[in-house]
Amino acid sequence: MDFKKVREIFGCRGKESEVSQYEASYDELIKRIERSCKAEPQGDWGDPKRIRQYALVLRQVLLHRGLKLFLGSLHALLENNVYSMILSIRGHFETTAALGYLHSRLNSLQQGCLDSHVVDTDICTQLLGSRDKQLLASMKEEVFEAKQVLKMLEYADRSISRDIWGGKINKHDILADCYKYLCEFSHPNFHSNTVAFELDKEAQEFKIRHYDPMRDNEFDTIGYLLISTSLFVALFDKIEEVLPRDECSNTLKKDAAKSRRAP
């Protein structure tokens, strides 16, 4: 990422000092990259080793998505493209939600509140799920229906409230609230539509802003990227604490032994 250009854009608005936060966030994402993740293609459903391996694969998949959307948001900012910028930021919140959902399910498994087979299935669903009805209908092997984003946001906010901010489980809805606001810019609604014009009441005409720079409130929306990225990094690291280990309880091992073989 050419942060020199980013600094120039921020500098034009008197906000050059803020760029260091984006550079730091980018560095935090980069340092967590792994080139490969070992995961056996077969295994017993609910086996602790299988859950651990595929959870780490999913974590890297989400990091790949989160990193590309982080860069995409800044590139769109440089191109003066409000729509693409906000769509990328919203996509980043979805990615953080998916990571938070993974953390929540692993934490529930650790606490004995979920069956290991359920968590295994959830991880496979996050990795391979789809909402393509034709695909779901045509596949001979088991295909999982993808999770709803709003549901993942709900679970992720619970993990953030309890395990990141140390509060009560339903105290904060930071991801969901930000996501709903960003959706207003992402859909052809009021917030999104007003990006395109200035209303001249005296002349009774709409002046279309094809070549105008972003307004300050539109530019400032890039700050939501820092919110999502900071929470993504915190959740990424917290995954380590809730991964099942080889010395998992006998209950988990018995559950895995009773489960059918995974495809």
Sine and cosine of phi, psi and omega as CSV:
sin_phi,cos_phi,sin_psi,cos_psi,sin_omega,cos_omega
0.00,0.00,0.75,-0.67,0.01,-1.00
-1.00,0.06,1.00,0.00,-0.03,-1.00
-0.96,0.27,-0.20,0.98,0.10,-1.00
-0.90,0.44,-0.68,0.73,0.03,-1.00
-0.93,0.37,-0.63,0.77,0.04,-1.00
-0.87,0.49,-0.67,0.75,-0.01,-1.00
-0.90,0.44,-0.59,0.81,0.02,-1.00
-0.91,0.42,-0.70,0.72,-0.01,-1.00
-0.90,0.44,-0.71,0.70,0.03,-1.00
-0.92,0.40,-0.60,0.80,-0.01,-1.00
-0.89,0.46,-0.56,0.83,0.02,-1.00
-0.90,0.44,-0.33,0.95,0.00,-1.00
-0.94,-0.34,0.20,0.98,0.02,-1.00
0.95,0.32,0.46,0.89,-0.08,-1.00
-0.81,-0.59,0.47,0.89,-0.06,-1.00
-0.86,0.52,-0.55,0.84,-0.05,-1.00
-0.90,0.44,-0.36,0.93,-0.03,-1.00
-0.97,0.26,-0.32,0.95,-0.10,-0.99
-0.89,0.46,-0.52,0.85,-0.01,-1.00
-0.85,0.53,-0.50,0.87,0.02,-1.00
-0.93,0.37,-0.60,0.80,0.02,-1.00
-0.96,0.29,-0.62,0.78,0.07,-1.00
-0.89,0.46,-0.70,0.72,0.00,-1.00
-0.90,0.43,-0.66,0.75,0.02,-1.00
-0.90,0.44,-0.67,0.74,0.04,-1.00
-0.88,0.48,-0.69,0.72,0.02,-1.00
-0.88,0.47,-0.62,0.78,0.00,-1.00
-0.90,0.43,-0.59,0.80,0.05,-1.00
-0.94,0.34,-0.71,0.70,-0.06,-1.00
-0.87,0.49,-0.67,0.74,-0.08,-1.00
-0.93,0.37,-0.20,0.98,-0.01,-1.00
-0.99,-0.16,0.08,1.00,0.01,-1.00
-0.95,0.32,0.71,-0.71,0.17,-0.99
-0.86,-0.51,0.64,-0.77,-0.07,-1.00
-0.97,0.24,-0.43,0.90,0.01,-1.00
-0.42,-0.91,0.38,-0.93,0.05,-1.00
-0.74,-0.67,0.81,-0.59,0.01,-1.00
-0.98,0.22,0.77,-0.64,0.05,-1.00
-0.43,-0.90,0.84,-0.54,0.01,-1.00
-0.95,0.31,0.72,-0.69,-0.06,-1.00
-0.93,0.36,-0.35,0.94,0.00,-1.00
-0.89,-0.46,0.12,-0.99,0.04,-1.00
0.45,-0.89,0.29,-0.96,0.04,-1.00
-0.96,0.26,0.71,-0.70,0.08,-1.00
-0.85,0.53,0.77,-0.64,0.04,-1.00
1.00,0.04,-0.02,1.00,0.03,-1.00
-0.90,0.43,0.76,-0.66,-0.05,-1.00
-0.83,0.56,-0.65,0.76,0.00,-1.00
-0.90,0.44,-0.68,0.74,0.01,-1.00
-0.89,0.45,-0.71,0.70,0.02,-1.00
-0.87,0.50,-0.72,0.70,-0.02,-1.00
-0.88,0.48,-0.72,0.69,-0.05,-1.00
-0.90,0.43,-0.72,0.69,-0.06,-1.00
-0.97,0.25,-0.44,0.90,0.11,-0.99
-0.91,0.42,-0.64,0.77,0.01,-1.00
-0.95,0.32,-0.55,0.84,0.12,-0.99
-0.89,0.46,-0.75,0.66,-0.01,-1.00
-0.87,0.49,-0.63,0.78,0.01,-1.00
-0.87,0.49,-0.66,0.75,0.03,-1.00
-0.95,0.32,-0.58,0.81,0.07,-1.00
-0.87,0.50,-0.70,0.72,0.00,-1.00
-0.94,0.35,-0.54,0.84,0.08,-1.00
-0.90,0.43,-0.67,0.74,0.04,-1.00
-0.85,0.53,-0.73,0.68,0.01,-1.00
-0.91,0.43,-0.72,0.70,-0.04,-1.00
-0.89,0.46,-0.63,0.77,0.01,-1.00
-0.92,0.40,-0.69,0.72,0.00,-1.00
-0.91,0.41,-0.61,0.79,0.03,-1.00
-0.95,0.31,-0.53,0.85,0.10,-0.99
-0.87,0.49,-0.77,0.64,0.01,-1.00
-0.91,0.41,-0.64,0.77,0.01,-1.00
-0.88,0.48,-0.60,0.80,0.02,-1.00
-0.89,0.45,-0.70,0.72,-0.02,-1.00
-0.95,0.31,-0.61,0.79,0.05,-1.00
-0.89,0.46,-0.66,0.75,0.03,-1.00
-0.90,0.43,-0.59,0.80,0.06,-1.00
-0.88,0.48,-0.69,0.72,0.01,-1.00
-0.90,0.43,-0.50,0.87,0.00,-1.00
-1.00,0.04,0.06,1.00,-0.01,-1.00
0.87,0.49,0.58,0.82,-0.06,-1.00
-0.95,-0.32,1.00,-0.06,-0.06,-1.00
-0.88,0.48,-0.70,0.72,-0.09,-1.00
-0.88,0.47,-0.77,0.63,0.00,-1.00
-0.90,0.44,-0.60,0.80,0.01,-1.00
-0.88,0.48,-0.76,0.65,-0.07,-1.00
-0.95,0.31,-0.56,0.83,0.09,-1.00
-0.88,0.47,-0.64,0.77,0.02,-1.00
-0.93,0.38,-0.65,0.76,0.02,-1.00
-0.91,0.42,-0.69,0.73,0.04,-1.00
-0.87,0.49,-0.66,0.76,0.06,-1.00
-0.88,0.47,-0.55,0.83,0.05,-1.00
-0.92,0.40,-0.64,0.77,0.05,-1.00
-0.89,0.45,-0.61,0.79,0.06,-1.00
-0.89,0.46,-0.62,0.78,0.00,-1.00
-0.92,0.39,-0.69,0.73,0.06,-1.00
-0.89,0.45,-0.60,0.80,0.04,-1.00
-0.89,0.46,-0.67,0.74,0.01,-1.00
-0.90,0.44,-0.64,0.77,0.04,-1.00
-0.93,0.38,-0.65,0.76,0.04,-1.00
-0.91,0.41,-0.58,0.82,0.06,-1.00
-0.90,0.43,-0.69,0.73,0.06,-1.00
-0.85,0.52,-0.71,0.70,0.02,-1.00
-0.87,0.49,-0.69,0.72,-0.03,-1.00
-0.88,0.48,-0.68,0.73,-0.02,-1.00
-0.93,0.37,-0.66,0.75,0.03,-1.00
-0.91,0.40,-0.61,0.79,0.03,-1.00
-0.91,0.42,-0.66,0.75,0.03,-1.00
-0.90,0.43,-0.59,0.80,0.07,-1.00
-0.90,0.44,-0.70,0.71,0.00,-1.00
-0.88,0.48,-0.59,0.81,-0.01,-1.00
-0.99,0.14,-0.05,1.00,0.00,-1.00
0.98,0.18,0.31,0.95,-0.05,-1.00
-1.00,-0.06,-0.21,0.98,0.00,-1.00
-0.74,-0.67,0.54,-0.84,0.09,-1.00
-0.96,0.28,0.60,-0.80,-0.05,-1.00
-0.89,0.45,-0.54,0.84,0.04,-1.00
-0.90,0.45,-0.64,0.77,0.02,-1.00
-0.89,0.46,-0.71,0.70,-0.02,-1.00
-0.91,0.41,-0.66,0.75,0.06,-1.00
-0.84,0.53,-0.72,0.69,0.01,-1.00
-0.89,0.45,-0.64,0.76,0.02,-1.00
-0.88,0.48,-0.66,0.75,0.00,-1.00
-0.91,0.42,-0.69,0.72,0.06,-1.00
-0.88,0.47,-0.62,0.79,0.03,-1.00
-0.90,0.43,-0.66,0.75,0.03,-1.00
-0.91,0.42,-0.58,0.81,-0.01,-1.00
-0.97,0.22,-0.65,0.76,-0.20,-0.98
-0.85,-0.52,0.01,1.00,-0.08,-1.00
-0.91,0.40,0.42,-0.91,-0.01,-1.00
-0.52,-0.86,0.40,-0.91,0.14,-0.99
-0.90,-0.43,0.24,0.97,0.07,-1.00
-0.97,0.25,0.96,-0.28,-0.10,-0.99
-0.88,0.47,-0.60,0.80,0.01,-1.00
-0.91,0.41,-0.66,0.75,0.03,-1.00
-0.90,0.43,-0.71,0.71,-0.01,-1.00
-0.88,0.47,-0.56,0.83,-0.04,-1.00
-0.99,0.14,-0.47,0.88,-0.13,-0.99
-1.00,-0.02,-0.41,0.91,-0.08,-1.00
-0.95,0.31,0.76,-0.64,0.02,-1.00
-0.97,0.25,-0.64,0.76,0.03,-1.00
-0.98,0.18,0.22,-0.98,-0.06,-1.00
-0.91,0.41,0.81,-0.59,0.07,-1.00
-0.86,-0.50,0.70,-0.72,-0.09,-1.00
-1.00,-0.09,0.66,-0.75,0.08,-1.00
-0.98,0.19,0.79,-0.61,-0.12,-0.99
-0.87,0.49,0.46,-0.89,0.01,-1.00
-0.95,0.32,0.52,-0.85,0.09,-1.00
-0.96,0.27,0.71,-0.71,-0.03,-1.00
-0.87,0.49,-0.69,0.72,-0.04,-1.00
-0.89,0.46,-0.55,0.83,0.04,-1.00
-0.93,0.37,-0.66,0.75,0.03,-1.00
-0.91,0.41,-0.61,0.80,0.07,-1.00
-0.87,0.49,-0.66,0.75,0.00,-1.00
-0.88,0.47,-0.74,0.67,-0.01,-1.00
-0.92,0.38,-0.62,0.78,0.01,-1.00
-0.90,0.43,-0.65,0.76,0.03,-1.00
-0.90,0.44,-0.54,0.84,0.06,-1.00
-0.91,0.43,-0.70,0.72,0.01,-1.00
-0.90,0.43,-0.63,0.77,0.01,-1.00
-0.91,0.42,-0.72,0.70,-0.01,-1.00
-0.87,0.50,-0.69,0.72,-0.12,-0.99
-1.00,0.07,-0.74,0.67,-0.21,-0.98
-0.98,-0.21,-0.31,0.95,0.04,-1.00
-0.99,-0.17,-0.73,0.68,-0.06,-1.00
-0.98,-0.20,-0.05,1.00,0.10,-0.99
0.90,0.43,0.51,0.86,-0.01,-1.00
-0.95,-0.32,-0.39,-0.92,0.04,-1.00
-0.99,0.14,0.41,-0.91,-0.17,-0.99
-0.87,0.49,-0.55,0.83,-0.04,-1.00
-0.93,-0.37,0.44,0.90,-0.10,-1.00
-0.98,0.19,-0.54,0.84,-0.09,-1.00
-0.82,-0.57,0.61,-0.80,0.10,-0.99
-0.80,-0.59,0.71,0.71,-0.13,-0.99
-0.87,0.50,-0.73,0.69,-0.03,-1.00
-0.93,0.38,-0.73,0.68,-0.04,-1.00
-0.89,0.45,-0.68,0.73,-0.02,-1.00
-0.91,0.42,-0.70,0.71,0.02,-1.00
-0.90,0.43,-0.67,0.75,-0.04,-1.00
-0.89,0.46,-0.69,0.72,-0.01,-1.00
-0.90,0.44,-0.61,0.80,0.04,-1.00
-0.92,0.40,-0.69,0.72,-0.01,-1.00
-0.91,0.42,-0.51,0.86,0.05,-1.00
-0.89,0.46,-0.53,0.85,0.01,-1.00
-0.90,0.44,-0.51,0.86,0.08,-1.00
-0.99,0.10,-0.42,0.91,-0.09,-1.00
-0.99,0.15,-0.47,0.88,0.02,-1.00
-0.99,-0.11,0.34,-0.94,0.05,-1.00
-0.96,0.26,0.90,0.44,0.03,-1.00
-0.96,-0.30,-0.20,-0.98,-0.05,-1.00
-0.82,0.57,-0.82,0.58,-0.07,-1.00
-0.85,0.52,-0.69,0.72,-0.02,-1.00
-0.93,0.37,-0.70,0.71,-0.05,-1.00
-0.89,0.45,-0.60,0.80,-0.05,-1.00
-0.95,0.31,-0.20,0.98,0.13,-0.99
-0.88,0.47,-0.48,0.88,-0.18,-0.98
-1.00,0.05,-0.21,0.98,-0.12,-0.99
-0.52,-0.85,0.31,-0.95,0.22,-0.97
-0.89,-0.46,0.75,-0.66,0.00,-1.00
-1.00,-0.05,0.89,-0.45,0.06,-1.00
-0.99,-0.14,0.99,-0.13,-0.09,-1.00
-0.92,0.40,-0.58,0.81,-0.04,-1.00
-0.92,0.40,-0.68,0.73,0.00,-1.00
-1.00,0.09,-0.14,0.99,-0.02,-1.00
0.82,0.57,0.79,0.61,0.02,-1.00
-0.51,-0.86,0.41,-0.91,0.09,-1.00
-0.99,-0.13,0.85,-0.53,0.07,-1.00
-0.99,-0.10,0.90,-0.43,-0.10,-1.00
-0.99,0.16,0.74,-0.68,-0.17,-0.99
-0.99,-0.12,0.78,0.62,-0.05,-1.00
-0.88,0.48,-0.59,0.81,-0.12,-0.99
-0.88,-0.47,0.23,0.97,-0.01,-1.00
-1.00,0.07,0.52,-0.86,0.08,-1.00
-0.94,0.33,0.26,-0.97,0.05,-1.00
-0.87,0.50,0.57,-0.82,0.19,-0.98
-0.95,0.32,0.26,-0.96,-0.04,-1.00
-0.87,0.49,-0.67,0.74,-0.03,-1.00
-0.92,0.40,-0.52,0.85,0.06,-1.00
-0.95,0.31,-0.70,0.72,0.03,-1.00
-0.87,0.50,-0.66,0.75,-0.07,-1.00
-0.92,0.40,-0.26,0.97,0.03,-1.00
-0.89,0.45,-0.37,0.93,0.04,-1.00
-0.86,0.51,-0.41,0.91,0.01,-1.00
-0.88,0.47,-0.41,0.91,0.05,-1.00
-0.89,0.46,-0.45,0.89,0.02,-1.00
-0.88,0.47,-0.59,0.81,0.02,-1.00
-0.92,0.39,-0.59,0.81,0.02,-1.00
-0.89,0.46,-0.78,0.63,-0.04,-1.00
-0.90,0.43,-0.67,0.74,-0.06,-1.00
-0.92,0.40,-0.66,0.75,-0.01,-1.00
-0.89,0.45,-0.64,0.77,0.02,-1.00
-0.95,0.31,-0.58,0.81,0.05,-1.00
-0.87,0.50,-0.74,0.67,-0.02,-1.00
-0.89,0.47,-0.68,0.73,0.00,-1.00
-0.89,0.45,-0.68,0.73,0.02,-1.00
-0.93,0.37,-0.63,0.78,0.03,-1.00
-0.81,0.58,-0.73,0.69,-0.03,-1.00
-0.95,0.30,-0.53,0.85,-0.01,-1.00
-0.94,0.35,-0.37,0.93,0.02,-1.00
-0.83,0.55,-0.61,0.79,-0.01,-1.00
-0.83,0.56,-0.57,0.82,-0.09,-1.00
-0.97,0.26,-0.33,0.94,-0.09,-1.00
-0.90,-0.43,0.11,0.99,0.06,-1.00
-0.93,0.36,0.68,-0.73,0.09,-1.00
-0.92,0.39,0.60,-0.80,-0.01,-1.00
-0.96,-0.30,0.15,-0.99,0.02,-1.00
-0.88,0.47,-0.51,0.86,-0.01,-1.00
-1.00,0.00,0.56,0.83,0.02,-1.00
-0.88,0.48,0.26,-0.97,-0.05,-1.00
-0.88,0.47,0.42,-0.91,0.04,-1.00
-0.87,0.49,-0.49,0.87,0.01,-1.00
-0.88,0.48,-0.72,0.70,0.01,-1.00
-0.89,0.46,-0.65,0.76,-0.03,-1.00
-0.92,0.39,-0.60,0.80,0.03,-1.00
-0.93,0.38,-0.64,0.77,0.03,-1.00
-0.86,0.50,-0.70,0.72,-0.03,-1.00
-0.91,0.42,-0.64,0.77,-0.03,-1.00
-0.90,0.44,-0.54,0.84,-0.03,-1.00
-0.99,0.16,-0.30,0.95,-0.08,-1.00
-0.97,0.26,0.40,-0.92,0.05,-1.00
-0.96,0.26,0.23,-0.97,0.02,-1.00
-0.94,0.35,0.66,-0.75,0.03,-1.00
-0.98,0.20,0.50,-0.87,0.00,-1.00
-0.95,0.32,0.00,0.00,0.00,0.00
